[in-house]
Amino acid sequence: MTTTTIERVQELLDAVLQDTTDEEARFKLRTAIQLLEAIEENHGQANEVLENLEIGAETRDRLADLGYLE
């Protein structure tokens, strides 16, 4: 399985969070991680809608080429 951009950013933020002792910076990093989790969830829901949408084969292929569908 490949790592998504969101997952990679989360990994990087987690690594920095582990190395940081400044409480304000840690709060901001945890907030950023939570926002990424929300974005990832919304992205997953949007993908479900697109996958279940009745669209033509050409449109479906274009969306797959753009990375919106698998």
CHARMM internal coordinates of N, CA and C (Angstrom, degrees):
IC EDIT
DIST 1 N 1 CA 1.4456
DIST 1 CA 1 C 1.5248
ANGL 1 N 1 CA 1 C 108.67
DIST 1 C 2 N 1.3068
ANGL 1 CA 1 C 2 N 115.56
DIHE 1 N 1 CA 1 C 2 N 137.03
DIST 2 N 2 CA 1.4543
ANGL 1 C 2 N 2 CA 119.60
DIHE 1 CA 1 C 2 N 2 CA -180.00
DIST 2 CA 2 C 1.5252
ANGL 2 N 2 CA 2 C 110.51
DIHE 1 C 2 N 2 CA 2 C -88.23
DIST 2 C 3 N 1.2991
ANGL 2 CA 2 C 3 N 114.84
DIHE 2 N 2 CA 2 C 3 N 154.00
DIST 3 N 3 CA 1.4593
ANGL 2 C 3 N 3 CA 121.31
DIHE 2 CA 2 C 3 N 3 CA 178.86
DIST 3 CA 3 C 1.5235
ANGL 3 N 3 CA 3 C 108.39
DIHE 2 C 3 N 3 CA 3 C -87.28
DIST 3 C 4 N 1.3287
ANGL 3 CA 3 C 4 N 115.99
DIHE 3 N 3 CA 3 C 4 N 131.88
DIST 4 N 4 CA 1.4562
ANGL 3 C 4 N 4 CA 120.16
DIHE 3 CA 3 C 4 N 4 CA 177.97
DIST 4 CA 4 C 1.5264
ANGL 4 N 4 CA 4 C 109.27
DIHE 3 C 4 N 4 CA 4 C -79.22
DIST 4 C 5 N 1.3035
ANGL 4 CA 4 C 5 N 115.80
DIHE 4 N 4 CA 4 C 5 N 165.91
DIST 5 N 5 CA 1.4641
ANGL 4 C 5 N 5 CA 120.99
DIHE 4 CA 4 C 5 N 5 CA 177.05
DIST 5 CA 5 C 1.5198
ANGL 5 N 5 CA 5 C 110.61
DIHE 4 C 5 N 5 CA 5 C -60.19
DIST 5 C 6 N 1.3201
ANGL 5 CA 5 C 6 N 116.82
DIHE 5 N 5 CA 5 C 6 N -42.88
DIST 6 N 6 CA 1.4625
ANGL 5 C 6 N 6 CA 120.70
DIHE 5 CA 5 C 6 N 6 CA 179.97
DIST 6 CA 6 C 1.5243
ANGL 6 N 6 CA 6 C 110.40
DIHE 5 C 6 N 6 CA 6 C -62.28
DIST 6 C 7 N 1.3276
ANGL 6 CA 6 C 7 N 117.06
DIHE 6 N 6 CA 6 C 7 N -44.38
DIST 7 N 7 CA 1.4677
ANGL 6 C 7 N 7 CA 120.37
DIHE 6 CA 6 C 7 N 7 CA 179.11
DIST 7 CA 7 C 1.5201
ANGL 7 N 7 CA 7 C 111.41
DIHE 6 C 7 N 7 CA 7 C -62.07
DIST 7 C 8 N 1.3235
ANGL 7 CA 7 C 8 N 116.49
DIHE 7 N 7 CA 7 C 8 N -40.07
DIST 8 N 8 CA 1.4686
ANGL 7 C 8 N 8 CA 119.77
DIHE 7 CA 7 C 8 N 8 CA -179.76
DIST 8 CA 8 C 1.5278
ANGL 8 N 8 CA 8 C 110.98
DIHE 7 C 8 N 8 CA 8 C -65.68
DIST 8 C 9 N 1.3284
ANGL 8 CA 8 C 9 N 116.71
DIHE 8 N 8 CA 8 C 9 N -42.20
DIST 9 N 9 CA 1.4701
ANGL 8 C 9 N 9 CA 120.46
DIHE 8 CA 8 C 9 N 9 CA 178.03
DIST 9 CA 9 C 1.5228
ANGL 9 N 9 CA 9 C 109.73
DIHE 8 C 9 N 9 CA 9 C -63.06
DIST 9 C 10 N 1.3329
ANGL 9 CA 9 C 10 N 116.81
DIHE 9 N 9 CA 9 C 10 N -39.99
DIST 10 N 10 CA 1.4661
ANGL 9 C 10 N 10 CA 120.26
DIHE 9 CA 9 C 10 N 10 CA 177.53
DIST 10 CA 10 C 1.5337
ANGL 10 N 10 CA 10 C 110.68
DIHE 9 C 10 N 10 CA 10 C -61.56
DIST 10 C 11 N 1.3158
ANGL 10 CA 10 C 11 N 116.73
DIHE 10 N 10 CA 10 C 11 N -42.64
DIST 11 N 11 CA 1.4675
ANGL 10 C 11 N 11 CA 120.93
DIHE 10 CA 10 C 11 N 11 CA 178.05
DIST 11 CA 11 C 1.5264
ANGL 11 N 11 CA 11 C 110.88
DIHE 10 C 11 N 11 CA 11 C -60.26
DIST 11 C 12 N 1.3213
ANGL 11 CA 11 C 12 N 116.63
DIHE 11 N 11 CA 11 C 12 N -44.34
DIST 12 N 12 CA 1.4564
ANGL 11 C 12 N 12 CA 120.58
DIHE 11 CA 11 C 12 N 12 CA 179.65
DIST 12 CA 12 C 1.5255
ANGL 12 N 12 CA 12 C 111.86
DIHE 11 C 12 N 12 CA 12 C -64.37
DIST 12 C 13 N 1.3247
ANGL 12 CA 12 C 13 N 115.88
DIHE 12 N 12 CA 12 C 13 N -43.51
DIST 13 N 13 CA 1.4609
ANGL 12 C 13 N 13 CA 119.80
DIHE 12 CA 12 C 13 N 13 CA 178.34
DIST 13 CA 13 C 1.5280
ANGL 13 N 13 CA 13 C 111.18
DIHE 12 C 13 N 13 CA 13 C -64.35
DIST 13 C 14 N 1.3193
ANGL 13 CA 13 C 14 N 116.81
DIHE 13 N 13 CA 13 C 14 N -40.68
DIST 14 N 14 CA 1.4650
ANGL 13 C 14 N 14 CA 120.62
DIHE 13 CA 13 C 14 N 14 CA 177.02
DIST 14 CA 14 C 1.5242
ANGL 14 N 14 CA 14 C 111.53
DIHE 13 C 14 N 14 CA 14 C -60.59
DIST 14 C 15 N 1.3399
ANGL 14 CA 14 C 15 N 116.14
DIHE 14 N 14 CA 14 C 15 N -41.63
DIST 15 N 15 CA 1.4629
ANGL 14 C 15 N 15 CA 120.07
DIHE 14 CA 14 C 15 N 15 CA 179.45
DIST 15 CA 15 C 1.5277
ANGL 15 N 15 CA 15 C 111.12
DIHE 14 C 15 N 15 CA 15 C -63.49
DIST 15 C 16 N 1.3147
ANGL 15 CA 15 C 16 N 116.49
DIHE 15 N 15 CA 15 C 16 N -43.39
DIST 16 N 16 CA 1.4696
ANGL 15 C 16 N 16 CA 120.30
DIHE 15 CA 15 C 16 N 16 CA 178.69
DIST 16 CA 16 C 1.5270
ANGL 16 N 16 CA 16 C 109.82
DIHE 15 C 16 N 16 CA 16 C -66.58
DIST 16 C 17 N 1.3210
ANGL 16 CA 16 C 17 N 116.85
DIHE 16 N 16 CA 16 C 17 N -38.99
DIST 17 N 17 CA 1.4633
ANGL 16 C 17 N 17 CA 121.42
DIHE 16 CA 16 C 17 N 17 CA 178.92
DIST 17 CA 17 C 1.5290
ANGL 17 N 17 CA 17 C 110.68
DIHE 16 C 17 N 17 CA 17 C -59.26
DIST 17 C 18 N 1.3123
ANGL 17 CA 17 C 18 N 116.44
DIHE 17 N 17 CA 17 C 18 N -40.33
DIST 18 N 18 CA 1.4617
ANGL 17 C 18 N 18 CA 120.66
DIHE 17 CA 17 C 18 N 18 CA 179.68
DIST 18 CA 18 C 1.5289
ANGL 18 N 18 CA 18 C 112.16
DIHE 17 C 18 N 18 CA 18 C -66.58
DIST 18 C 19 N 1.3283
ANGL 18 CA 18 C 19 N 116.77
DIHE 18 N 18 CA 18 C 19 N -29.70
DIST 19 N 19 CA 1.4683
ANGL 18 C 19 N 19 CA 121.36
DIHE 18 CA 18 C 19 N 19 CA -177.13
DIST 19 CA 19 C 1.5262
ANGL 19 N 19 CA 19 C 113.66
DIHE 18 C 19 N 19 CA 19 C -91.75
DIST 19 C 20 N 1.3240
ANGL 19 CA 19 C 20 N 117.07
DIHE 19 N 19 CA 19 C 20 N -4.31
DIST 20 N 20 CA 1.4609
ANGL 19 C 20 N 20 CA 120.95
DIHE 19 CA 19 C 20 N 20 CA -174.02
DIST 20 CA 20 C 1.5258
ANGL 20 N 20 CA 20 C 110.55
DIHE 19 C 20 N 20 CA 20 C -103.41
DIST 20 C 21 N 1.3233
ANGL 20 CA 20 C 21 N 115.18
DIHE 20 N 20 CA 20 C 21 N 135.07
DIST 21 N 21 CA 1.4691
ANGL 20 C 21 N 21 CA 119.78
DIHE 20 CA 20 C 21 N 21 CA 177.05
DIST 21 CA 21 C 1.5271
ANGL 21 N 21 CA 21 C 111.92
DIHE 20 C 21 N 21 CA 21 C -107.86
DIST 21 C 22 N 1.3271
ANGL 21 CA 21 C 22 N 117.79
DIHE 21 N 21 CA 21 C 22 N -15.19
DIST 22 N 22 CA 1.4622
ANGL 21 C 22 N 22 CA 121.78
DIHE 21 CA 21 C 22 N 22 CA 179.63
DIST 22 CA 22 C 1.5293
ANGL 22 N 22 CA 22 C 109.20
DIHE 21 C 22 N 22 CA 22 C -68.15
DIST 22 C 23 N 1.3285
ANGL 22 CA 22 C 23 N 116.12
DIHE 22 N 22 CA 22 C 23 N 119.13
DIST 23 N 23 CA 1.4666
ANGL 22 C 23 N 23 CA 120.57
DIHE 22 CA 22 C 23 N 23 CA -174.96
DIST 23 CA 23 C 1.5255
ANGL 23 N 23 CA 23 C 113.22
DIHE 22 C 23 N 23 CA 23 C -63.35
DIST 23 C 24 N 1.3085
ANGL 23 CA 23 C 24 N 117.86
DIHE 23 N 23 CA 23 C 24 N -37.50
DIST 24 N 24 CA 1.4667
ANGL 23 C 24 N 24 CA 120.11
DIHE 23 CA 23 C 24 N 24 CA 178.76
DIST 24 CA 24 C 1.5213
ANGL 24 N 24 CA 24 C 110.74
DIHE 23 C 24 N 24 CA 24 C -65.60
DIST 24 C 25 N 1.3196
ANGL 24 CA 24 C 25 N 116.34
DIHE 24 N 24 CA 24 C 25 N -42.59
DIST 25 N 25 CA 1.4656
ANGL 24 C 25 N 25 CA 120.50
DIHE 24 CA 24 C 25 N 25 CA 178.20
DIST 25 CA 25 C 1.5279
ANGL 25 N 25 CA 25 C 110.24
DIHE 24 C 25 N 25 CA 25 C -65.09
DIST 25 C 26 N 1.3204
ANGL 25 CA 25 C 26 N 117.57
DIHE 25 N 25 CA 25 C 26 N -40.45
DIST 26 N 26 CA 1.4648
ANGL 25 C 26 N 26 CA 121.27
DIHE 25 CA 25 C 26 N 26 CA 178.81
DIST 26 CA 26 C 1.5290
ANGL 26 N 26 CA 26 C 110.69
DIHE 25 C 26 N 26 CA 26 C -62.27
DIST 26 C 27 N 1.3356
ANGL 26 CA 26 C 27 N 116.63
DIHE 26 N 26 CA 26 C 27 N -41.45
DIST 27 N 27 CA 1.4599
ANGL 26 C 27 N 27 CA 120.86
DIHE 26 CA 26 C 27 N 27 CA 177.55
DIST 27 CA 27 C 1.5332
ANGL 27 N 27 CA 27 C 110.35
DIHE 26 C 27 N 27 CA 27 C -60.01
DIST 27 C 28 N 1.3177
ANGL 27 CA 27 C 28 N 116.33
DIHE 27 N 27 CA 27 C 28 N -45.78
DIST 28 N 28 CA 1.4717
ANGL 27 C 28 N 28 CA 120.66
DIHE 27 CA 27 C 28 N 28 CA -179.02
DIST 28 CA 28 C 1.5252
ANGL 28 N 28 CA 28 C 110.80
DIHE 27 C 28 N 28 CA 28 C -64.99
DIST 28 C 29 N 1.3104
ANGL 28 CA 28 C 29 N 117.45
DIHE 28 N 28 CA 28 C 29 N -39.23
DIST 29 N 29 CA 1.4650
ANGL 28 C 29 N 29 CA 120.79
DIHE 28 CA 28 C 29 N 29 CA 178.90
DIST 29 CA 29 C 1.5337
ANGL 29 N 29 CA 29 C 110.90
DIHE 28 C 29 N 29 CA 29 C -66.39
DIST 29 C 30 N 1.3304
ANGL 29 CA 29 C 30 N 117.21
DIHE 29 N 29 CA 29 C 30 N -43.76
DIST 30 N 30 CA 1.4697
ANGL 29 C 30 N 30 CA 120.20
DIHE 29 CA 29 C 30 N 30 CA 177.72
DIST 30 CA 30 C 1.5295
ANGL 30 N 30 CA 30 C 110.72
DIHE 29 C 30 N 30 CA 30 C -62.66
DIST 30 C 31 N 1.3232
ANGL 30 CA 30 C 31 N 116.68
DIHE 30 N 30 CA 30 C 31 N -39.04
DIST 31 N 31 CA 1.4698
ANGL 30 C 31 N 31 CA 120.88
DIHE 30 CA 30 C 31 N 31 CA 177.76
DIST 31 CA 31 C 1.5274
ANGL 31 N 31 CA 31 C 110.00
DIHE 30 C 31 N 31 CA 31 C -63.25
DIST 31 C 32 N 1.3182
ANGL 31 CA 31 C 32 N 117.27
DIHE 31 N 31 CA 31 C 32 N -43.63
DIST 32 N 32 CA 1.4709
ANGL 31 C 32 N 32 CA 121.32
DIHE 31 CA 31 C 32 N 32 CA 178.79
DIST 32 CA 32 C 1.5255
ANGL 32 N 32 CA 32 C 110.59
DIHE 31 C 32 N 32 CA 32 C -62.15
DIST 32 C 33 N 1.3134
ANGL 32 CA 32 C 33 N 117.18
DIHE 32 N 32 CA 32 C 33 N -40.99
DIST 33 N 33 CA 1.4673
ANGL 32 C 33 N 33 CA 120.93
DIHE 32 CA 32 C 33 N 33 CA 178.43
DIST 33 CA 33 C 1.5210
ANGL 33 N 33 CA 33 C 110.49
DIHE 32 C 33 N 33 CA 33 C -63.61
DIST 33 C 34 N 1.3184
ANGL 33 CA 33 C 34 N 117.43
DIHE 33 N 33 CA 33 C 34 N -42.14
DIST 34 N 34 CA 1.4657
ANGL 33 C 34 N 34 CA 121.05
DIHE 33 CA 33 C 34 N 34 CA 178.08
DIST 34 CA 34 C 1.5266
ANGL 34 N 34 CA 34 C 111.38
DIHE 33 C 34 N 34 CA 34 C -63.68
DIST 34 C 35 N 1.3114
ANGL 34 CA 34 C 35 N 117.04
DIHE 34 N 34 CA 34 C 35 N -39.62
DIST 35 N 35 CA 1.4671
ANGL 34 C 35 N 35 CA 120.40
DIHE 34 CA 34 C 35 N 35 CA 178.26
DIST 35 CA 35 C 1.5304
ANGL 35 N 35 CA 35 C 110.83
DIHE 34 C 35 N 35 CA 35 C -64.54
DIST 35 C 36 N 1.3251
ANGL 35 CA 35 C 36 N 116.57
DIHE 35 N 35 CA 35 C 36 N -39.79
DIST 36 N 36 CA 1.4610
ANGL 35 C 36 N 36 CA 120.11
DIHE 35 CA 35 C 36 N 36 CA 177.43
DIST 36 CA 36 C 1.5267
ANGL 36 N 36 CA 36 C 111.22
DIHE 35 C 36 N 36 CA 36 C -64.02
DIST 36 C 37 N 1.3242
ANGL 36 CA 36 C 37 N 116.69
DIHE 36 N 36 CA 36 C 37 N -38.11
DIST 37 N 37 CA 1.4615
ANGL 36 C 37 N 37 CA 120.04
DIHE 36 CA 36 C 37 N 37 CA 177.31
DIST 37 CA 37 C 1.5220
ANGL 37 N 37 CA 37 C 110.72
DIHE 36 C 37 N 37 CA 37 C -63.17
DIST 37 C 38 N 1.3261
ANGL 37 CA 37 C 38 N 117.31
DIHE 37 N 37 CA 37 C 38 N -39.46
DIST 38 N 38 CA 1.4644
ANGL 37 C 38 N 38 CA 120.96
DIHE 37 CA 37 C 38 N 38 CA 177.71
DIST 38 CA 38 C 1.5297
ANGL 38 N 38 CA 38 C 110.59
DIHE 37 C 38 N 38 CA 38 C -66.14
DIST 38 C 39 N 1.3174
ANGL 38 CA 38 C 39 N 116.59
DIHE 38 N 38 CA 38 C 39 N -41.57
DIST 39 N 39 CA 1.4696
ANGL 38 C 39 N 39 CA 120.66
DIHE 38 CA 38 C 39 N 39 CA 178.12
DIST 39 CA 39 C 1.5190
ANGL 39 N 39 CA 39 C 110.03
DIHE 38 C 39 N 39 CA 39 C -62.35
DIST 39 C 40 N 1.3212
ANGL 39 CA 39 C 40 N 116.36
DIHE 39 N 39 CA 39 C 40 N -43.14
DIST 40 N 40 CA 1.4667
ANGL 39 C 40 N 40 CA 120.79
DIHE 39 CA 39 C 40 N 40 CA 179.99
DIST 40 CA 40 C 1.5306
ANGL 40 N 40 CA 40 C 111.09
DIHE 39 C 40 N 40 CA 40 C -62.09
DIST 40 C 41 N 1.3218
ANGL 40 CA 40 C 41 N 116.99
DIHE 40 N 40 CA 40 C 41 N -41.47
DIST 41 N 41 CA 1.4623
ANGL 40 C 41 N 41 CA 120.97
DIHE 40 CA 40 C 41 N 41 CA 178.51
DIST 41 CA 41 C 1.5285
ANGL 41 N 41 CA 41 C 110.76
DIHE 40 C 41 N 41 CA 41 C -64.79
DIST 41 C 42 N 1.3276
ANGL 41 CA 41 C 42 N 117.11
DIHE 41 N 41 CA 41 C 42 N -45.02
DIST 42 N 42 CA 1.4704
ANGL 41 C 42 N 42 CA 121.06
DIHE 41 CA 41 C 42 N 42 CA 178.48
DIST 42 CA 42 C 1.5171
ANGL 42 N 42 CA 42 C 111.12
DIHE 41 C 42 N 42 CA 42 C -62.39
DIST 42 C 43 N 1.3130
ANGL 42 CA 42 C 43 N 116.59
DIHE 42 N 42 CA 42 C 43 N -38.67
DIST 43 N 43 CA 1.4640
ANGL 42 C 43 N 43 CA 121.58
DIHE 42 CA 42 C 43 N 43 CA 179.00
DIST 43 CA 43 C 1.5333
ANGL 43 N 43 CA 43 C 109.96
DIHE 42 C 43 N 43 CA 43 C -63.76
DIST 43 C 44 N 1.3260
ANGL 43 CA 43 C 44 N 115.55
DIHE 43 N 43 CA 43 C 44 N -41.89
DIST 44 N 44 CA 1.4614
ANGL 43 C 44 N 44 CA 119.68
DIHE 43 CA 43 C 44 N 44 CA 178.68
DIST 44 CA 44 C 1.5198
ANGL 44 N 44 CA 44 C 111.95
DIHE 43 C 44 N 44 CA 44 C -63.64
DIST 44 C 45 N 1.3275
ANGL 44 CA 44 C 45 N 116.38
DIHE 44 N 44 CA 44 C 45 N -41.42
DIST 45 N 45 CA 1.4624
ANGL 44 C 45 N 45 CA 120.26
DIHE 44 CA 44 C 45 N 45 CA 178.20
DIST 45 CA 45 C 1.5272
ANGL 45 N 45 CA 45 C 111.02
DIHE 44 C 45 N 45 CA 45 C -64.73
DIST 45 C 46 N 1.3173
ANGL 45 CA 45 C 46 N 116.65
DIHE 45 N 45 CA 45 C 46 N -40.37
DIST 46 N 46 CA 1.4676
ANGL 45 C 46 N 46 CA 120.42
DIHE 45 CA 45 C 46 N 46 CA 178.51
DIST 46 CA 46 C 1.5261
ANGL 46 N 46 CA 46 C 110.39
DIHE 45 C 46 N 46 CA 46 C -64.45
DIST 46 C 47 N 1.3197
ANGL 46 CA 46 C 47 N 117.13
DIHE 46 N 46 CA 46 C 47 N -39.44
DIST 47 N 47 CA 1.4667
ANGL 46 C 47 N 47 CA 120.44
DIHE 46 CA 46 C 47 N 47 CA 177.92
DIST 47 CA 47 C 1.5205
ANGL 47 N 47 CA 47 C 111.30
DIHE 46 C 47 N 47 CA 47 C -62.53
DIST 47 C 48 N 1.3356
ANGL 47 CA 47 C 48 N 116.74
DIHE 47 N 47 CA 47 C 48 N -40.55
DIST 48 N 48 CA 1.4676
ANGL 47 C 48 N 48 CA 119.91
DIHE 47 CA 47 C 48 N 48 CA 177.90
DIST 48 CA 48 C 1.5202
ANGL 48 N 48 CA 48 C 110.99
DIHE 47 C 48 N 48 CA 48 C -60.24
DIST 48 C 49 N 1.3174
ANGL 48 CA 48 C 49 N 116.55
DIHE 48 N 48 CA 48 C 49 N -43.88
DIST 49 N 49 CA 1.4632
ANGL 48 C 49 N 49 CA 121.03
DIHE 48 CA 48 C 49 N 49 CA 179.77
DIST 49 CA 49 C 1.5273
ANGL 49 N 49 CA 49 C 109.69
DIHE 48 C 49 N 49 CA 49 C -61.83
DIST 49 C 50 N 1.3207
ANGL 49 CA 49 C 50 N 116.75
DIHE 49 N 49 CA 49 C 50 N -45.80
DIST 50 N 50 CA 1.4681
ANGL 49 C 50 N 50 CA 120.24
DIHE 49 CA 49 C 50 N 50 CA -179.80
DIST 50 CA 50 C 1.5240
ANGL 50 N 50 CA 50 C 111.63
DIHE 49 C 50 N 50 CA 50 C -63.58
DIST 50 C 51 N 1.3299
ANGL 50 CA 50 C 51 N 116.72
DIHE 50 N 50 CA 50 C 51 N -39.55
DIST 51 N 51 CA 1.4630
ANGL 50 C 51 N 51 CA 119.75
DIHE 50 CA 50 C 51 N 51 CA -179.23
DIST 51 CA 51 C 1.5223
ANGL 51 N 51 CA 51 C 111.89
DIHE 50 C 51 N 51 CA 51 C -66.18
DIST 51 C 52 N 1.3243
ANGL 51 CA 51 C 52 N 116.91
DIHE 51 N 51 CA 51 C 52 N -32.70
DIST 52 N 52 CA 1.4662
ANGL 51 C 52 N 52 CA 121.04
DIHE 51 CA 51 C 52 N 52 CA -178.14
DIST 52 CA 52 C 1.5229
ANGL 52 N 52 CA 52 C 113.17
DIHE 51 C 52 N 52 CA 52 C -91.15
DIST 52 C 53 N 1.3113
ANGL 52 CA 52 C 53 N 117.26
DIHE 52 N 52 CA 52 C 53 N -4.26
DIST 53 N 53 CA 1.4504
ANGL 52 C 53 N 53 CA 121.97
DIHE 52 CA 52 C 53 N 53 CA -178.32
DIST 53 CA 53 C 1.5247
ANGL 53 N 53 CA 53 C 110.29
DIHE 52 C 53 N 53 CA 53 C -73.93
DIST 53 C 54 N 1.3112
ANGL 53 CA 53 C 54 N 115.99
DIHE 53 N 53 CA 53 C 54 N 137.23
DIST 54 N 54 CA 1.4536
ANGL 53 C 54 N 54 CA 120.23
DIHE 53 CA 53 C 54 N 54 CA 177.76
DIST 54 CA 54 C 1.5219
ANGL 54 N 54 CA 54 C 108.81
DIHE 53 C 54 N 54 CA 54 C -84.47
DIST 54 C 55 N 1.3189
ANGL 54 CA 54 C 55 N 114.65
DIHE 54 N 54 CA 54 C 55 N 100.01
DIST 55 N 55 CA 1.4620
ANGL 54 C 55 N 55 CA 121.39
DIHE 54 CA 54 C 55 N 55 CA -179.79
DIST 55 CA 55 C 1.5211
ANGL 55 N 55 CA 55 C 108.99
DIHE 54 C 55 N 55 CA 55 C -131.87
DIST 55 C 56 N 1.3082
ANGL 55 CA 55 C 56 N 115.62
DIHE 55 N 55 CA 55 C 56 N 162.15
DIST 56 N 56 CA 1.4442
ANGL 55 C 56 N 56 CA 121.18
DIHE 55 CA 55 C 56 N 56 CA -179.49
DIST 56 CA 56 C 1.5211
ANGL 56 N 56 CA 56 C 112.44
DIHE 55 C 56 N 56 CA 56 C -68.84
DIST 56 C 57 N 1.3132
ANGL 56 CA 56 C 57 N 115.45
DIHE 56 N 56 CA 56 C 57 N 159.79
DIST 57 N 57 CA 1.4595
ANGL 56 C 57 N 57 CA 121.71
DIHE 56 CA 56 C 57 N 57 CA -178.15
DIST 57 CA 57 C 1.5305
ANGL 57 N 57 CA 57 C 111.72
DIHE 56 C 57 N 57 CA 57 C -60.93
DIST 57 C 58 N 1.3155
ANGL 57 CA 57 C 58 N 116.71
DIHE 57 N 57 CA 57 C 58 N -39.39
DIST 58 N 58 CA 1.4673
ANGL 57 C 58 N 58 CA 120.45
DIHE 57 CA 57 C 58 N 58 CA -179.13
DIST 58 CA 58 C 1.5364
ANGL 58 N 58 CA 58 C 110.69
DIHE 57 C 58 N 58 CA 58 C -64.97
DIST 58 C 59 N 1.3172
ANGL 58 CA 58 C 59 N 116.00
DIHE 58 N 58 CA 58 C 59 N -44.18
DIST 59 N 59 CA 1.4758
ANGL 58 C 59 N 59 CA 120.18
DIHE 58 CA 58 C 59 N 59 CA 178.36
DIST 59 CA 59 C 1.5199
ANGL 59 N 59 CA 59 C 110.49
DIHE 58 C 59 N 59 CA 59 C -64.75
DIST 59 C 60 N 1.3392
ANGL 59 CA 59 C 60 N 116.45
DIHE 59 N 59 CA 59 C 60 N -42.01
DIST 60 N 60 CA 1.4599
ANGL 59 C 60 N 60 CA 120.60
DIHE 59 CA 59 C 60 N 60 CA 178.47
DIST 60 CA 60 C 1.5384
ANGL 60 N 60 CA 60 C 110.26
DIHE 59 C 60 N 60 CA 60 C -61.48
DIST 60 C 61 N 1.3243
ANGL 60 CA 60 C 61 N 117.08
DIHE 60 N 60 CA 60 C 61 N -42.00
DIST 61 N 61 CA 1.4684
ANGL 60 C 61 N 61 CA 120.89
DIHE 60 CA 60 C 61 N 61 CA 178.18
DIST 61 CA 61 C 1.5246
ANGL 61 N 61 CA 61 C 111.35
DIHE 60 C 61 N 61 CA 61 C -63.58
DIST 61 C 62 N 1.3247
ANGL 61 CA 61 C 62 N 117.01
DIHE 61 N 61 CA 61 C 62 N -40.56
DIST 62 N 62 CA 1.4573
ANGL 61 C 62 N 62 CA 120.01
DIHE 61 CA 61 C 62 N 62 CA 178.14
DIST 62 CA 62 C 1.5223
ANGL 62 N 62 CA 62 C 111.88
DIHE 61 C 62 N 62 CA 62 C -64.09
DIST 62 C 63 N 1.3354
ANGL 62 CA 62 C 63 N 116.41
DIHE 62 N 62 CA 62 C 63 N -42.91
DIST 63 N 63 CA 1.4595
ANGL 62 C 63 N 63 CA 120.02
DIHE 62 CA 62 C 63 N 63 CA 177.58
DIST 63 CA 63 C 1.5335
ANGL 63 N 63 CA 63 C 111.35
DIHE 62 C 63 N 63 CA 63 C -64.07
DIST 63 C 64 N 1.3235
ANGL 63 CA 63 C 64 N 116.70
DIHE 63 N 63 CA 63 C 64 N -36.44
DIST 64 N 64 CA 1.4623
ANGL 63 C 64 N 64 CA 119.98
DIHE 63 CA 63 C 64 N 64 CA 176.77
DIST 64 CA 64 C 1.5339
ANGL 64 N 64 CA 64 C 110.35
DIHE 63 C 64 N 64 CA 64 C -66.66
DIST 64 C 65 N 1.3346
ANGL 64 CA 64 C 65 N 116.38
DIHE 64 N 64 CA 64 C 65 N -41.60
DIST 65 N 65 CA 1.4717
ANGL 64 C 65 N 65 CA 120.20
DIHE 64 CA 64 C 65 N 65 CA 178.36
DIST 65 CA 65 C 1.5085
ANGL 65 N 65 CA 65 C 111.86
DIHE 64 C 65 N 65 CA 65 C -61.22
DIST 65 C 66 N 1.3246
ANGL 65 CA 65 C 66 N 116.41
DIHE 65 N 65 CA 65 C 66 N -33.88
DIST 66 N 66 CA 1.4636
ANGL 65 C 66 N 66 CA 121.79
DIHE 65 CA 65 C 66 N 66 CA -179.84
DIST 66 CA 66 C 1.5245
ANGL 66 N 66 CA 66 C 112.83
DIHE 65 C 66 N 66 CA 66 C -82.05
DIST 66 C 67 N 1.3473
ANGL 66 CA 66 C 67 N 115.87
DIHE 66 N 66 CA 66 C 67 N -6.54
DIST 67 N 67 CA 1.4459
ANGL 66 C 67 N 67 CA 119.95
DIHE 66 CA 66 C 67 N 67 CA 178.03
DIST 67 CA 67 C 1.5108
ANGL 67 N 67 CA 67 C 115.18
DIHE 66 C 67 N 67 CA 67 C 90.94
DIST 67 C 68 N 1.3260
ANGL 67 CA 67 C 68 N 117.08
DIHE 67 N 67 CA 67 C 68 N 7.25
DIST 68 N 68 CA 1.4597
ANGL 67 C 68 N 68 CA 120.57
DIHE 67 CA 67 C 68 N 68 CA -179.93
DIST 68 CA 68 C 1.5200
ANGL 68 N 68 CA 68 C 112.30
DIHE 67 C 68 N 68 CA 68 C -82.31
DIST 68 C 69 N 1.3017
ANGL 68 CA 68 C 69 N 117.88
DIHE 68 N 68 CA 68 C 69 N -24.75
DIST 69 N 69 CA 1.4639
ANGL 68 C 69 N 69 CA 122.89
DIHE 68 CA 68 C 69 N 69 CA 177.46
DIST 69 CA 69 C 1.5225
ANGL 69 N 69 CA 69 C 108.46
DIHE 68 C 69 N 69 CA 69 C -127.24
DIST 69 C 70 N 1.3258
ANGL 69 CA 69 C 70 N 113.48
DIHE 69 N 69 CA 69 C 70 N 152.88
DIST 70 N 70 CA 1.4784
ANGL 69 C 70 N 70 CA 117.95
DIHE 69 CA 69 C 70 N 70 CA 177.60
DIST 70 CA 70 C 1.5066
ANGL 70 N 70 CA 70 C 109.93
DIHE 69 C 70 N 70 CA 70 C -95.52
END
COOR INIT
IC SEED 1 N 1 CA 1 C
IC BUILD
